[in-house]
Amino acid sequence: MLKSEAVDLKDLPVYMEFQKTKEIKEILQRISKRQALVTIDEIETDEHKQIDQIVFDYLGMLDYERKNIVLTLKQKIIEREKKASTQSALR
């Protein structure tokens, strides 16, 4: 994607109008009042789940697709953390 030209990107939505401005602002306010959590824990917060729902609804994703994406994200985070801890142990 770094070498893509504008013509290559014309079919990709770079701006999405979620129509949930009030809800998004409320989520932002709640998040701004608390400390960030470890990434894997953050995924399980109500705020993150609400954001996921807004995005998945906008994209018209089915329930099984949503679950698959979240599961894949969690697996990638765990793999990255294991790799990072293994590499730091080798130093």
N, C-alpha and C positions, 0 to 999 in steps of 0.2 A: 504494500500500500504506500510505502514511502516514495516510490518512484511513479506513482500513478499520476496521470494527467486528468484535467477537469473532465474531458470527454469520457474517461474511464469511470468517473465517479457520478455521472449524471443520474444513474438509476439507483444510487444509494441515498437513502434519506439521511441528510446531515442535520436536519432540524425536524424535531417532532413536536407537534402541538398536542399535548396530552389532555387538555381540557379539564385538568384537575388542579388548577392553580391554588385554590384555597387549601385543598388537602395536602399538596406538596409543601406549601408554606408552613402548615401546622406540623408536618413531619420534621421539617428543617428546624423549627423552633424547639421541638422536643430534643432533637439530636444535639443542638448547640448548647443545651443545658446539662449535658452529661459528658463523662469521659468516654473516649473511644475504647472499644474492647478489642481483645485479640480477634483477628480476622475471622477465624472459624466460629467464635462466639457471636460476633457481630451479625453474621448471616442469620442467626436464630432470633434476633431481636424483632419486636413487633414493627419497629420502624422499617427495618430492612425488608420484612415480609410485605409491608404495605407498598414500599417502592417497587418491589418485584411485581406485585399484583397490578399496579398502575401500568408498568412497562409491558408485562405479559398480556394484559387486556388490550392495550393499544396495538400490540403486534398480532392479536388474535390467536394466541397460542393455546393449544389444548392442555388439559390438566396433566396428562402423562408427559408432554413436552416440557412443561414447567418443572415438574419433579425431576426429570432427567437433567435439565440444565443446572438446577440447584445441586443435585447429587454430583454431577461432573465438576462443578465449581469447588465443592467441598473436597473432592478427591484430589484435584489439582493443588489446592492449598496445602493439604496434608503432604502430598508428594514434594512440594516445594520446601516445606518446613523440614522434612526428613533429609532432603538433599543438602539444605543449608547447614543442618546440624552435623551431618556426616562430613561435609567439607571443612567445617570449623574444627572438628575433632582431628582431622588429618594435619592440621597446621601445627 
